[in-house]
């Protein structure tokens, strides 16, 4: 019997120590082959098209302008695109929703044990969803209470509020009118049961909806 072709991997993370650690873990798997590792989202998009890996392990936050979610969207939009498995430290709704909407096949946290990471890579390569248990639980909670769950756009708006942006700056960054931003905030306040920006940020942070 002809042995199965190895699963070709592209690693994308802006921390050299993390990339080295991933290589050390993944290269011990006999059915994995790492074709490249890159430090930016832009490089990940370029090499994903040039090297045709089976799975891209993608961080979400990079030092450049492009985020991991943007790179994921660019990679998965292509014909015969590789699977993208997000590997990050962030387990907030704002990050999870952005990655899944961008086309990520899986979402793991960086504290996952090596055997869980290897299993997730194989699952993603097979075209199946691979979610960290905590991420799967968060998505299930959203499905159980859709009326009170913030939409992806609402989480984006509230994250920018938490980052200190005014309504005017949020409208420019998200290409929305200021009236639409205000409307999103009204809905956010109602869903969270609060009446101010400060209270909304505090409530959403406590629930793990946005990053601190």
Secondary structure, DSSP 8 states (H G I E B T S, - for coil): ------EEEEEE-S-HHHHHHHHHHHTTSTTEEEEEEESSHHHHHHHHHHH--SEEEE-S--SSS--HHHHHHHHHTSTT--EEEEEES--SHHHHHHHHHHT-SEEEETT--HHHHHHHHHHHHTT--EE-HHHHHHHHHHHHTTTTS--HHHHHHHHHHHTT--HHHHHHHHT--HHHHHHHHHHHHHHHT-SSHHHHHHHHHHTTSS--
